[in-house]
Amino acid sequence: EDLKDHMRQAGNVAHVEVLTKPDGRSKGCAIVEYEHPREAERALRDLDGTYLLDRELFVQPDDREDGGGGGAGGGGHAAPSHEERECRIFIGNLSYETSWQDLKDFMRRAGTVARADILTGPDGRSKGCGIVEYAYKRDAARAMRELNEAELDGRTIYLQEDRPRDDRAHDDGGAARSGGGGGGHDGDG
């Protein structure tokens, strides 16, 4: 209820879902749905970095494909432009247990994460790799500098600029980076 009251500063809150662990405890994050997209945009602009009960809030759009209405942008998932791709990073060697939220939370150390996805196979299981899109190029560059070869969920992760699939096909290591079991470098690179 405290969160809902705080988020009302930006507009009419239609729904709040606090994400929980299997044991019922909070994961420390929530999805807040506003009645109108302009209110969600106001929350992104005005409430990011504010404090609630002595904890800093990171307010970001819910860009998951199943993300609900009231988000801060129009629909559709068009192919990213060259400009946007420069903010996207491929992360390899992820634990199969790492969720998109775990990845997003970890990668926030470098800046504002607009979206985080775990790549999955046809069976829905993780391929051990993911893509993170930063809101700003400088944050993506910082992630490359500071988070490459960091440890996440007991695994050393490897980062590289995400390139279009057609660019990867001409690179000797492209097949491993585009998916596959280990998803990423083989450990000696």
Secondary structure, DSSP 8 states (H G I E B T S, - for coil): -HHHHHHGGGS-EEEEEEEE-TTS-EEEEEEEEESSHHHHHHHHHHTTT-EETTEE-------STT--SS-SS--------HHHHTTEEEEES--TT--HHHHHHHHGGGS-EEEEEEEE-TTS-EEEEEEEEESSHHHHHHHHHHHTT-EETTEE-EEEE---HHHHTTSTTHHHHTS-SS-S--S--
